[in-house]
């Protein structure tokens, strides 16, 4: 979940190389940028230091988890917590855990930022740790909201943990209830306190806090469980307080024609 304020930071850093290696993935919150290189190494820096590679700090993973043959593929940033997904489908978390957003039942108030290691802090406190509750799953996608997290498995199960404004705090990954039976999830996205999924059939479901109309619910404002909002969706993205849905509306001789619903109010039919 990259905030709109720092979107330019993400776009700029994607053009960079770190020690000759291309950047595979990047995320940021208001304070920290986290980057993954093509060889699966993870670095972090302050937002203000994105142009100063000498200030990049290597984020070290447990040797029993993200070894050289299990490189990190993707990262996601919440307001003050971070997730990383390895090639083998393992999920690691670090950062603030006051709302259970790290997905661990221990270290209830672990507070850290990955780039604080060089500031004289104990390194072990800032090392990402495996979410053991997901260790028997093959996770293929991750996403962070402000204080909640998502993980989608290869088997199609969607797990959520942490807290939104309408969801009670959950410290361990919990299966999301309320989606249609047999639905195959193609895409997941999180805003600050809302969540969106898109099925392989193009059906979009949204739930969470709706202060700015991120959900199209005319009779209800906030919802803890998924609610259908749109058909024919090809992809979607969320910022803190808005949602954008991409539709395919036709094909011409050269290109697929697409339209976008940008939601900061209510979705339009």
N, C-alpha and C positions, 0 to 999 in steps of 0.2 A: 504494500500500500504506500505508494509515493504520494506525498501531499502535493497539491497543485503549486504551492509556494516554491517547492524545491524541485519541480519537474525539470527545469533547465539544468539543474545540477546533474540529474541522472542522464540526460541526453548528452551533456558535455563529457562526462566521465566515460560513457560507452565508447567514445572515440579514442580514448587513451589506451596505452599499453602499460603493463607493469612488468618491468624487467624483461621486456621483449615478448611478453605473453599477452594475447588479446584478452579483453574482458568479456566473459561469457554472460554474466548476469550482474545486476546492481540494484540496490534498493537504498532508500534513505528515509529518515525521519527529520525532525527539526534540528537535531544536533549531530547526527552521525550518518556517514555513508559507508555501506558495506558492499564489497566487490568480490566477485569470483572470477578467477582467471581461467583460461582454456585448459589448464592442467589441473584444475580443481582446487587451487589454493585460495584462501579467503583473506582479504585485507580490509582494514577499517581505518577511517580517519574522521576528524571533525569536518562538518560541512564547509567550514571556512578554509580548509586545507586541501581541497580536492586538486588544486594545481601544484601541490608541494609533495611530490612522491617520497621525499625523505622523511615525511611525517606519517606515512602509511605504516600501520602496525599489523603484523601477521596474526591472524586469529588461529590459535592452535586447537585442534580437535583431539579427543581421546584416542590413543594409539590402538585401543581395542575396537574402535569404531571406524572413524574415517581414515583408514590407512591409505597407502599410495594406490592400492587397487580398488579403492572405494572413494573416488574423488567426489567433492561437493559439486553439485550441478546447479542448484538454485538457492537463492536467499530471499527472505521477506522480512520487512521491518514493520513493527508496530510503533506505538508512541514511545515506548521505552523498553521494548523487548524485541528479540530477533529469532528467526527460525532459519535453519539450513537443511537442505535435502540432499542426500548422497545418491550416488549412482545405484546403490543397492537398495534404495528405498528407505533408508534410515532417516529419522528426523532428529535434529539437535536443536536445543534452545538455550538462550542465555539472555540476561537482562533483568529487568524488574519483574517481580513475581507477586505483587500485592493483591492481584486479582486472579491468580492462578493461571496467568497467560503462558507460563513456561510448560504447562502440561505435566507438572511433577507434584506429587503429594508431599514432598519434603522441600526444604529450603523455602519456607513460606514467604519470607521477606528478603530474598536474595536480591540485592540491588547492585547492578554493575553496568558498565558500558565497555564494549570490546576494546576501545582504544585507550582505556585507562591503565592498561598493564604497564606502560612505560612511565607512569606517574608514581612509581614506588609502591603500587598496590601488590598484594600477593597474587601471582599469576594464576594459581589454581582457582581462585575465586572468579576468574574471568574467562575460564575455559568452557566452551559449549559442552553440554552434557546430553547424552542420549535420552530421548523420551522412551523409557523402557516399556511403557504401556502400549506403544506402537511397534515394538521390536519384532513382533511376530507377523507384522503386516508389511506388504510391499507398497509403500506410499509413492504416488506419482506426481502429486501436486500439493503445494502448501500456500497459505495466505495468512496475512496478519491484519487485524483491525487495530483500533487503538489499544484495546485491552483484551482482545480475544483472538483465537487462532483457529485455523482450519487445516485439515489434512484429508486428501482423497486417495483411497487405495486403488490398486489395480483391479481388485475384485468389485469395485464400485461403491464401497462403503465410505460415507462421509462422516468424519469425526470433528467435533468442535469442543473447545475448552476456553476458560477465561470468563470474561463478563462483559455484557453490553448493558445499556441502560434499562433494558426490559427483560434481561435474562439473569437468573441467579448465578452466582459465582460457581464455576465448576473447575476444580483443580486438575482433574485427570481427563484425558480424551474420552468423549462420550458420543455415541452414535446419534446423529441428527435424526429426529423423528418428524413425520408429517409429509415427507415426499412420497409421490405415487409409487406403489409397489412395482418393481421391475424397471423403474426409470434408470437410464444409463446417463450419468453425469459427464458432460463433455468439458465444462469450464466452470471454475469457481472464482469468485472475487469478493473482496471485503472493502467496505467503507469504514469510516471511523467507528460506527456502532451498528452497521447493517451488513447483511450478507446476501449474496446473489449467486445462484447456480443456473446453468443452462444445460439442458439435456441434449442428447444427440439428435433428437427430433426437433430441436429449436424452441422448446418451451422454457421460459424463464420464470424462476421462482425467487421471491425476495422476502426477507424477514429482518426484523430488528427495529431500531429507533428511527422514527420518521419525522423529525423536527422540520426538515426542509423538503418533504415530499419525495423522499428517495423510493418510497413504495407507493404503488397505485392501489390504495385501499380507500374507497370512498366512504365506507361505513366504520372503519376502524383506523386508528392512527398508528399504534405500535403493535407489533406482533412477535411473539416468541417463536412461533412455528412458521414454516414456509407457506407462502401464499402465491398462487399463480398470478402473473402479471402480463405475459405477452407470448404470442406464438411467432414463429418464423425468425427467431433470433439466431444469428451466426456467431456472434462473439459479444463480450460485454466487459466493461471496466468500471471501477468505482473510485472516486476520490473520497475525501472525508465526509462530504455532505451532498454528494450527487452520484448519479449512475448514468452511464451511456450504453445503449444497446445498438448493435450493428445488425442491420437487416439486409438480406439479399432480395432485391425486388425485380430482378430480371437479368437478361444477358443480351449484350449487343455483339457485334462482330469481333470485337477485341477484348472487351472487359465485362466483368460482372458488374452490374449496377447495384449500388448499395445505398441505403439511407441510415441515418443515425437519429435515435431518440436521445437527447441529452436531458436528463431529469434533474431539475432543481426546482421542484414544484411537483406537478403530477405528470405521469406518463400520458401521452396523447395517443388515442386509437387512430 
